[in-house]
Amino acid sequence: EDMSMEYKIITAQNNIKRVHALAHAIRNKDRKAIKFAGSIRDITEQKRIEDDLENKVRELHHSNKELEEFAYVASHDMQEPLRKITTFSDRLTERYKDVLTGDGAMYLSRIVASAENMRSLINDLLDFSRITKTMLPYETVNLNVVLREVKSELELVIEETGTIFDTH
């Protein structure tokens, strides 16, 4: 029978080596094995690299799990203040919709829009943290819509810095 096996050896210098032995039986006309031809290859470095890679993969899985847990806790903790902002914004809108005009109404509508954007970001953070469990399918997006959302989200920064978008 052909043979392929890995094993450890101890060298004369007391070093441990991992080797791979491969042998092929050479048979006579009666199919009796008369000798073996083969090779022995030092795979110590290859096995060290494989072991290191396995350790890195384990560390990465552990790190991803911690990140997922952090994202969940952080998003949960951020939702409570966001609920309060939304609740008080809704109350202001209901109670003072006739009194708030001009800049006051515009500022309040921006608070409401920003709170909704924050809710979306928190949900996106949760979705991102779950990617390790279930791969989300790619989807086609309209980059013009994305650009409009970015401009809306960063409106104040764009205004303060005099940023100009060139889409050509």
DAJODA-V417292 format. One line per field, one symbol per residue. psi: psi as a letter, one per 20 degrees, with the letter a starting at -180 (. if undefined). A space follows every 10 residues. Layout:
BEGIN
psi: ???
END
This chain:
BEGIN
psi: qqpoqqrqqp rhjkqpqpqp ppqpppqaij jpphrqpaqp pokggghggg ggggghgggg ggghgggggg gggghghhhg hhggggghgg gggghkhhho rchghggghh ggghhhgggg gghhggghhi hhgppqqqqp qohhgggggg gghkgggggh ikpppoj.
END
